[in-house]
Amino acid sequence: MEYVALTGISDLVMSELKNHQLRTIEIRTPQNFFTALNVDAGDTVFLTHTSIHDLTRGTTGLIAKVITHQLSTHRTITGNDMFFEEHETMMIRLQLQTKGIARISKVLSSDVGKETRVVAEDMCFYEAR
C-alpha cells in the first residue's frame, strides 16, 4: 500500500507510539513539514526512525492513522532600545493512532522539499525483525 512517510522520527517517539495507541507529535523539520502539509485527518502514514537519505527497500517503521491535523504559527519578538527582532516558526501537530508495523518495498519519492512517499507492506508480528 502507498503511504506518505515521515522520516527521522526519534527512537523515543517511535517507542511511545509502539507502546501507546494514541499520541500527538509535533512536526518541525522542513522535510517532514512539507510532507505533513498534505496529510488530512483519516489518512494513514508511515513513520520511521531512518533518515530520508537512508530510506531504502526493507526499512521498517510504523503505520498510523491521523486522528487530528493542526497547523500553527509561533511568533517571538525580542529586542532592546536599539533593535527589534521578530522570529516566526510554523509547526504541524499530528495526533496519531498506531495501526501496526510495516516494511518498505519501494521508495516512490524522497526528494528534498517534496512529499516523501513509499510503498510498504504490513508485517505480522513474528516477521518484524
Beta strands, then each sheet from edge to edge (+ up, - down):
strand 1: 2-6
strand 2: 22-27
strand 3: 44-47
strand 4: 60-79
strand 5: 84-109
strand 6: 117-122
sheet 1: 2+ 5- 4+ 3- 1- 6+
end
